[in-house]
């Protein structure tokens, strides 16, 4: 059986450490998903706007994303 037979020997410190690590990982994944979406939108936008303006919009989006990550909003 895979179940525990009695009290589980896990300290609160280990649980908090795992939760903090998981929170950092999900923030990292979320920021990278946003970055990939910005890249894909740039590839789509270049057909209508041209490469120069699309690159400008992507760079501005990346700067805004970096600021949001630094401030902890993402």
C-alpha positions as CSV (number, residue, x, y, z in Angstrom):
1,X,0.0,0.0,0.0
2,X,1.2,3.5,-0.8
3,X,-0.6,5.2,2.0
4,X,1.0,6.4,5.2
5,X,0.3,4.2,8.3
6,X,0.0,6.9,10.9
7,X,1.3,10.4,11.4
8,X,3.2,11.8,8.4
9,X,6.6,13.0,9.4
10,X,6.8,16.2,7.3
11,X,7.8,19.4,9.1
12,X,6.1,22.7,8.4
13,X,9.4,24.1,7.2
14,X,9.6,21.6,4.4
15,X,6.1,22.3,3.3
16,X,6.7,26.0,3.3
17,X,9.9,25.6,1.3
18,X,8.1,23.4,-1.3
19,X,5.3,25.9,-1.6
20,X,7.7,28.8,-2.1
21,X,9.6,26.9,-4.8
22,X,6.3,25.9,-6.5
23,X,5.2,29.6,-6.5
24,X,8.5,30.7,-8.1
25,X,8.2,27.9,-10.7
26,X,4.7,28.9,-11.7
27,X,5.7,32.6,-12.0
28,X,8.6,31.5,-14.3
29,X,6.3,29.4,-16.5
30,X,3.7,32.1,-16.7
31,X,6.2,34.7,-17.7
32,X,7.7,32.4,-20.4
33,X,4.2,31.6,-21.8
34,X,3.6,35.4,-22.1
35,X,6.9,35.9,-23.8
36,X,6.2,33.1,-26.3
37,X,2.7,34.6,-27.0
38,X,4.4,38.0,-27.6
39,X,6.7,36.4,-30.1
40,X,3.9,34.6,-32.0
41,X,1.9,37.8,-32.1
42,X,4.9,39.6,-33.6
43,X,5.1,37.0,-36.3
44,X,1.4,37.5,-37.1
45,X,1.6,41.3,-36.9
46,X,4.4,41.5,-39.4
47,X,2.0,40.6,-42.2
48,X,-0.2,43.7,-41.5
49,X,2.3,46.1,-40.0
50,X,5.7,45.2,-41.3
51,X,8.7,43.9,-39.5
52,X,9.9,47.2,-38.0
53,X,6.7,48.1,-36.2
54,X,6.1,44.5,-35.2
55,X,9.6,44.3,-33.6
56,X,9.0,47.6,-31.9
57,X,5.8,46.3,-30.4
58,X,7.4,43.1,-29.3
59,X,10.3,44.9,-27.6
60,X,7.9,47.2,-25.8
61,X,5.9,44.2,-24.7
62,X,9.0,42.4,-23.5
63,X,10.0,45.5,-21.5
64,X,6.6,45.7,-19.9
65,X,6.7,42.0,-19.1
66,X,10.2,42.4,-17.5
67,X,8.9,45.3,-15.4
68,X,5.8,43.2,-14.3
69,X,8.0,40.3,-13.3
70,X,10.4,42.5,-11.3
71,X,7.4,44.1,-9.5
72,X,5.9,40.7,-8.9
73,X,2.7,41.3,-10.9
74,X,3.2,38.2,-13.0
